[in-house]
Amino acid sequence: MVIVQLRYSFRVYPSAGQRLALGRAFGCVRVVFNDALRVREAARCAGLPFVAFGELSRQLTVAKKTPERAWLAEVSSVVLQQSLRDLDIAYRNFFDGLKGKRPRMGAPGFKSRKDTRQAIRFTANAGWKVTAGGKLRLPKVGDLAVKWSRSLPSSPSTVTVIKDSAGRYFASFVVETEPGTLPDTGSAVGIDRSAGKTGTRHGTARRNRNPPEAPTGDHRQADGKLRPLRRRGCQGVSASLNRVRMSRVSTSSSAGAPVARRRSCCPKTRATAAPARRSGSGTPSWVRIRVASRS
């Protein structure tokens, strides 16, 4: 029996507090990875043997009890152990590339908080589960709302929470299932042997049956007339930069002249009209002016 592993990804929507908890977990995983990488690089520079996974795990347990790394206990210990596993896998791939077992790749590098992708992985012994209400319950994070687009074929073994560069969160489940065969549809595919290439499907052959028409004599004549014009345009002298600047200045000044005139006359109108709104008798001055002009 052949068993294959499939990965199903779904969008999750954590709350504000859950986003803080996930950000704390992302940071702790990154620190553990960088600390372990630093220990192995220091051993390599000093000429010491390669530090094994068990020694790194023991140093992690000791670091949790120190004041400098006491905050590592605020997240699940499973994600920290999986970070060490990721470092082991990176070193294994690097060494296999040097031996020719796989394509070469660079040595593991330090992670940064500015990376576009951050992830934490929970295995089965972490105590996570999918609740009856369809939420993803993670230790020391809470119940995450999941947008289920399809059902899982079997019980998942691990789940990875991913945050991408756009700030979106995803839950990626790994499930084990048997490879299935597609159902027989009963439809047939026709082959047109009169096409240029044998074995071309009927739809493709129909599209290639009418190739584009070759240019006629009129097109050649028009192209012959345009060819010297294109050559002349390529050989022309480009405009001077100073000329372009002067044209921009003149255009902007001519376009802004009416606006300047309007701005200069508007304040004068307001200043002269404001005192003349009322006279001592309570009658507007423009009424008395019109009456005087008629008489």
Secondary structure as UniProt FT lines:
FT   STRAND          4..13
FT   HELIX           16..45
FT   TURN            46..47
FT   HELIX           53..63
FT   TURN            64..65
FT   TURN            67..68
FT   HELIX           70..74
FT   HELIX           77..99
FT   TURN            113..114
FT   STRAND          118..122
FT   HELIX           124..126
FT   STRAND          129..130
FT   TURN            132..133
FT   STRAND          135..138
FT   TURN            139..141
FT   STRAND          142..147
FT   STRAND          158..163
FT   TURN            165..166
FT   STRAND          169..177
FT   TURN            193..194
FT   TURN            198..199
FT   HELIX           202..208
FT   HELIX           217..235
FT   HELIX           241..273
FT   TURN            274..276
FT   TURN            280..281
FT   HELIX           285..294
//
